[in-house]
Structure formats: structure tokens, C-alpha cells
Amino acid sequence: MNITQEQKILNHLKQGRTITPMDAVKYYDIYRLSAVVLKLRRAGHHIIRYDERNSSGRGTHARYELVREVAA
């Protein structure tokens, strides 16, 4: 059975972990994390985004966190 990108990211977030685009590429080979997060939000998951400064000090990147799952 193939696990979808949405399932991979949701499982990651359900473990209480956050995720950045670099994490998504490194661990799951997902290159459009924002699109996956959008699909999860449209499914009713409450996911928030934090903007963090890059380690170089120039620019920012996103970090996503699951706040609340879809009510059963």
C-alpha cells in the first residue's frame, strides 16, 4: 500500500513534531510542502505556520505545526 504525501506529513505532525520544507525533502522526498499542508487544511486539520529566519540570517522559511486534528 502506498502512503500519500498527505498521510506522511499528517503522521509526522500527529507525533507532536513540527516540519519545515527542508525536513519534508530530507525525510519524505516531498518538494511542495505548502501544497500538502493546504490539502490537509482543506480537510479540516488546523495547522499553523511560523516564519523562521534562515541560518544564514537572510530570508525566512516556514515551520508547520498541527494544532488540532479533525473532529471525529
N, C-alpha and C positions, 0 to 999 in steps of 0.2 A: 504494500500500500504506500503510495506517495503522500507525503505530508506537504500541504500547501505552504507557501511563504507566510500567509496569514497565521496558520496554525503554529509555525515555528516561532514567529515573533510573539504571538499571544502566550505560548508556553513559557517563553523566556521571561516575559513581563509578569506572568502569574507567579513566578518564583520570587517575586519581590525585587527583581533586578531591573535596572534601567538599561537603555540601549542607545548607542549612537550610530550614525551611518557607517563609521569605520568598524564598529563591532559587528554590524549586520553583514558587512562584506567579509570580515575575518572569520566569523563563526558559521555563517549560513549562506555565503555566496549570494547575498541579496544586495543589489546595487541601487534600488529605488525605495529605500525605507520609508520615505514620506508617503509614497503611494500605498504601501502596505498599511501604514498607520491610518491613512484616510479610509481605507476599506474597513478596518476594524472599528473606527469611529462611526462610520455609517451603519455598522452592525449593532451599534449601541454601547460599545465599550468607551469608558471615559478615560482617555489618555491625554496627559498634559505634556507640553513641550517646554523645555528650558533651553535658553540660548547660553552657551558657554564660550568663553574666549579660547581660541586655539592655543596650543602650547607655544607657538611662535610669537604669540602676543598680537598677531594680526588676524583680524576676522573672527568669526564665530562659527560654531557648529551646533546642531540640535542634540538634545538628550531627551528621550521619551520615557515616561513612567506611567504605569497603569494605576489609576486612582480607584476605579470602581468597575467591576465586571457587569455584564448584562444580567439583570434580574431574571431568575428562572421562572 
